[in-house]
């Protein structure tokens, strides 16, 4: 299992997202944890779709606003 953290701006604040790479029979995905604006823990996943990483259906709406930044964080980390 591979892990890394990334700070991403959400609205007017910067939040820390912890990425954990997981592999199973369905392929590779990243399980991500963070905290929402009320400091409540949240978790969600991204799965590879073509050259990008996409949110799994049912994710919180505000996450779609930062989906490309989340995908870029994975791509940038995988290149190092």
C-alpha positions in Angstrom: 0.0 0.0 0.0 1.3 3.4 -1.0 0.3 6.6 0.8 0.9 10.3 0.4 -0.7 13.6 1.5 -1.5 16.7 -0.6 -2.8 20.1 0.4 -5.5 21.4 -1.9 -7.4 24.7 -1.8 -11.1 24.3 -1.3 -12.9 27.6 -1.5 -11.0 29.9 0.8 -9.2 27.3 2.9 -6.5 24.7 2.3 -7.2 21.2 3.3 -5.0 18.1 3.7 -6.0 15.0 1.7 -4.5 11.7 2.5 -4.3 9.3 -0.5 -4.0 5.5 -0.1 -3.4 3.4 -3.2 -5.4 0.1 -3.2 -5.4 -2.7 -5.7 -8.1 -5.4 -6.0 -9.8 -7.5 -8.7 -11.4 -4.4 -10.1 -8.0 -2.7 -10.6 -6.3 0.2 -8.8 -8.1 3.0 -6.9 -7.1 5.6 -4.4 -9.0 5.8 -1.1 -8.9 9.4 0.1 -9.6 10.9 3.5 -9.9 14.5 4.7 -12.2 16.8 6.7 -15.0 18.9 5.5 -15.7 22.6 6.4 -17.1 21.5 9.8 -13.9 19.4 10.5 -16.0 16.2 10.1 -13.9 13.3 8.6 -14.9 12.3 5.1 -13.7 9.6 2.7 -14.1 8.9 -0.9 -12.4 7.1 -3.8 -11.0 7.9 -7.2 -10.6 5.3 -10.0 -8.6 5.5 -13.2 -10.5 6.4 -16.3 -8.4 6.6 -19.4 -5.6 9.1 -18.5 -7.3 10.7 -15.5 -8.6 9.7 -12.1 -12.3 10.2 -11.6 -14.5 10.3 -8.5 -16.6 7.2 -7.8 -20.4 7.7 -8.2 -22.1 9.0 -5.0 -19.2 11.4 -4.0 -20.0 14.6 -2.3 -20.9 17.4 -4.7 -18.2 19.8 -3.7 -15.5 17.2 -4.5 -16.4 17.5 -8.2 -15.1 21.1 -8.0 -11.6 19.8 -7.1 -11.7 16.5 -9.0 -9.0 17.6 -11.5 -6.7 18.7 -8.7 -7.2 15.4 -6.9 -6.4 13.6 -10.2 -3.3 15.8 -10.8 -2.1 15.0 -7.3 -2.1 11.3 -8.1 -0.5 11.7 -11.5 2.2 14.1 -10.2 3.0 11.7 -7.3 3.1 8.6 -9.6 5.7 10.4 -11.8 8.2 10.9 -9.0 
